[in-house]
Amino acid sequence: MKLGRFIIDTHVHAQRHAAGPEFKKLGIDDPKKIRYKDLAKIMPSLVTYDNSKRLLYDMDCYEVDMCILHPAFGMSNELNAQLVEKYPEKFVALAISKETVDKAKAGEIEWTIEAAVEEIDGLLSTGKFVGIGEGMPARPYEETKGWKTYSQTERMDELRKVMDLAKRHNVPVRVHTGSPMGYFITYAFWPENFHPNWIRDLATEYPDVPIIFDHGGMQGGRSETLVDECIQVSANHDNVYLETGLYWTELYYKALADPNVGPEKLMWGTDWGASIPTQTQIGQYPQTFGAQIGKQGIVTHQVDVMGWSLKQVSRLNISQDDMNLILGGNALRVYKIDFPVSRMFKFVD
């Protein structure tokens, strides 16, 4: 039985990096010898290709109706827009400042938040994108080495410019949280990633802009520290939502148990395409969880995160109306996605 009336994976990467040829140039052709940190260093410079054939297969397999496409680490806004045009009933897309990052890496310009916002403004103005993400715009990834770590005031002032843009276009923003445990995320790149509580100020200053915590604090590993912080922030602000696709079942219950969060604040989204394998450790808590393991080398197959994630959701003993909100209803409302039948989801003001 299908788990919901309309299922939306709110966090999907439909592009894949062509890493093999680059590593072969370096004399490395054994994936087990490639560390995630090495891959992360070159990912923003790699050519990406359309991986929607595999994505559409998984969507059909698990009865997922729609996906929200995220560009990330060198992925193309244009390719995602093409996929939306080709499959308008299957995909919508978010926008990020890829060209600004590319020009800064090439030494053509100095990266600034103003340039990033200007690029995203142009993309949103086309009407082809429904929000900003994955995460907030940030300076070039590999350029963080040796850079001074952001102060909170510095970064928050940058984020306010993004929030101004989102308010003007009336679209949601995404704030990244968590770590896959292999790719490194630093304070010189996304400091807010490790400080969900910073977002309290933005949520208060911009109450009409929906803010979605990418991963809801859980992108990998088993530490629940950031999950707890994300839940607390969401509980205190009506406009803050949690993406939950890498939650194991007990984490859903943790969020659902808070009466100021509940099913109205949760959005299912798996990070499909991010190559985060599922680990199994019999008898431990949690028994399965997503995490990249450095000594195992990078995964080369398409990790089945949709199947794992929906299995976690299927264990929830909650009303079907609440399940429908988590799996699609909230995303339909927040991202203003048209649905052909009215009154199919619980109304949330």
N, C-alpha and C positions, 0 to 999 in steps of 0.2 A: 504494500500500500504506500502511495506517495505520502510523505510526511506533512505536507502543507498544501494549501490551496494554490499558492503562487510562491515559488522558491527563488530567491535572488541571492547569489553569491556576491557579496558587496566588496570583495577584495580579490581580484584576479589579474594575473599578468599573462596576457595572451601572446606575448613575444618571448623569444628565447635568444640567448646570446650565443653567437657562433664562436665558442672559445677554443675548440679543438685546433683549428689552423694556427692560431696564435701561439698555443703551447707547443705545437710541433716545430714552429720556428725556433723555439727555445730548446729544442731537443727533448721535450717531454711528451711522450705519447701514452703513458700509463696513468689513467685517472687517479689511481690510488696514491700516486706521488704528488698530486696537485692538492695543496691545502686550500681551504676556503678563503683564508686571508690572502693567498696569492691571486686567487680568482677575483676577489673583491677589488684588488688594486687595478686590474685591467678591464673590469666589466664596463665602466662608463665609456671606454674607448672602443668597445667591441661593436661590430655590426649586429643588429638584431633582425630576426626573421619572424614571419607570421607562423605562430604555433597553434592557430585556432582549430586545425584539424583534430588534434588531440583533445583540446578543450571541449569542442563540440561533442566528441565521443563521450567524454566523461559526463557532460551535461545530459546527454541522452540516456546514458547508463543509470544515472542517479536521479533523473527526472528534475533537473534544475532548469527553471524556465528562463532565467536571465542572469547576466553577469555584469558587474560594474568594472570596467577595465581601468587599470592603474598603469601609468608609465612610471618606471623606476630605473635608476642606475643605467642611464644611456638608452632607455626605451623611447620610442618615437611617438609623439602626440599624433603625427600625421597618420601613421599606420593604424593606430587605434581608431582614429576618425574614419578611416577607410573601412575598418571592420564594422563600425556602427552603421555606416551607409550600406554595406553589403548585407548585414544581418540586423535590421532595425528592431525586430521583435526579440532579438537575443541579447543585444549589447547596448549599453550606454557607456560613456567614458568620462574620466576626470582629466584635468590638465595640470601640467607642471612646467617649469621653466627650463626645458632642455637646451634650447638654442643659446640662452644666456650662459649656461654652464659650459657648453661646447666652445663658445667664443672666448670665455675666460681661460679655459684650459689651453687654447691655442695661442694665448697671449694677445688676442685682438682687442680685448677690453678688460677692465677691472671688474670683477663680480661685485655687484651691489644689489641690495634688496629692491631698490627702485627699478633697476633694469629687469630683475626677475618679475616684479609685479607688472611692469609694462608689458612684458611678453605674455603673461597669463591673462592680462586684461584683453589683449588682442585675440587670444584663443577663445575666451569666454564670449567675446562679442560676436563670434561667428555663429553662436547658437548650437554648436556641435558638441559642447561639453556641459556636464551637469554639476561640476564641482571642482574643488582643488585638492590634489593629492597624487601620490601617496606621500603622507607627511607634508610638512610645510617646506617651502622653497629653502634651499640651503646652498652654500658655496661649494665649489667643486670638491668631490669626495676625496680624491687622492691628494688634493692640495692642503688638506688639514694637517698633514705631518709638518711639524715645526711651526705651525701657526699658534698664536696666542689663544688660549682657551677663552671662549665667550664669557663675559660676565652676564649675570641674569638681566641687568638693565639693558645691556647691548642687545641681547637676543629678543627680549620682550618688545623692545621698540621696533625691531624688524618685524616681529609677528603681528604687531598692531597694524602695520601697513598692509599685510595680507588680509587681516580681518576687515579693514576699511574696504578693500577690493571686494571681498566676499559679500559684505553688506550692500555695496553698490549693485552687485549683480544678483543678489538674493540667492546665493548658493551656499552649500555646506563646505566646511573645511575639514581636513584630516590632520591629526597630530599623531606622529609615530611614537609608539611605546614598545619596549621589550627588545630582546636580542635573539637572533637565531642560534647564537653560540659559536658560529663559525665566522661569518662575515663580521667584521668589527664595526661598531658604531661608537663614535667618540664624542666627547664634550665639545670638541672644536668643530663638530659638524651639526649634530642634532642634540644640544644639551637638554632641551625640553623632553627628549626621549626618556631621560632618567628622572624627570621631575614633573610628573603629572600635576602636582599641586600648583605649579606655576600657572596652569591653565585656569585656575579659579579667577584670576584677575581678568583674563580675556572673556571668560563666560559672563562675568559681571558687567564688564564694559560694553559687551556686544550681545545682549540677551536675545536678539532676533536672528543671530547667526548660529545655525546648528554646528556643533563641534563633535566629530567622531574620533574617539581614540582608536587608531589602528591597533589591532590585536588586543585591545582592552587590557594591556599590560603583560600579555603572554604571547611572545613570539617563539620562545624556545626555552628548554630547561624545565625545572620544576619549582623554582622560587616563585612565591605568590606575592612578594612585596609590592611590585608595581601593580598587580591586579587589585590588591587592597586599596592602593592609592587611587587608582582609576575609579573604582566603585565609590569611594568616598566623594570624589569630585563630582561624579555623575549624580550622586544622591543629593548634593547641595545645589545643583544647577539644572533647571528644566531643559536647557539647550545642549546638554552634554550626553553623548551616547557612547555605548561600548560595542566595538566589533568583537565577536566571540568565537570565530571559527577555529581557533587553536586552543580553546578551552576544553578540558576534559569535563565529564558530566558534573563532578562535584563543584567545579568553578561556576557553572551555570547556576547551581543551587545557591551558591554563596551570593551571587548578584541578585537572584530572584528573591532571596530571603529579605533583602533590604526593601522596606515598603516605599522608599523614595526612589528606587531603581525599578525593580520588577520587570516584567516582559516588555513594557512600553519603551524601555531604554536600550534594549539589546538588538543588535543586528548581526546576523550570521554572515561570516566572510572568511574564506579559508586561506588566503595568500596562495592560491593555486598558481603553480608555475615558479614558485620561489625556491624549489629544490631543498626543502627542509624535510628530511626523512623522519619517519615515526620510529621511535625507540620503544622496545618492549623489554621490561624488566619484571619478570614474574614475581609476584608476592610483594612488590614495592608499591608505594604510593607516590604518584599515580603509576599504574601498571604500564600505561602507554602514554607517550608525550612526544611532541616534536622537538628535535634538536639536531644540529649539525655536529658531528663528532670528528674532530680534526684528524685523528690517527687513522680513520677509515678512508680518508680521501673524499673527493666530491662524488655525489651520486650522478649517474649518467642517464638513468631511466626517469620517466615521468612519475614522480611520487604520487601515490593515490591518497591525497589529503582530503578530497571530497568524501570518499567512502568512509574514511576514519572519522571525520568530523560529524557526518550525519549519523553515524553509529552512536557517537556521544550524545547527540541531540535526541535520538530515538529513545534513550533510556529515561528521559525526563517524564515524570508522572505529573503532568500539568494539563490544564484544559487545552483543547484543540484551538480555541480562539486565541489563547496566549501563545501557543506554538506558531500559529499563523502570523502573529505580529513579529516574532523573532525571525522567522524564516523569510519574510517578505513584506509584510504589511508596514512595518516601520520604515523600511527603505523606500517603499512606494510613496509614502507620505513625505518623508524628509527630502528625498531627491525629486519630488514632484513628477513622478513617472506615471503616465496615463495608465489606467486600468479600465477595461471595458465594462465591468459590472460594478454597480454601486452597492454600498452597505454589506460588503463581504468581510470587512475587518472591523474590529472594535474601534470606535471613534476615540481619538486621543486629542485633546485640545492642546 
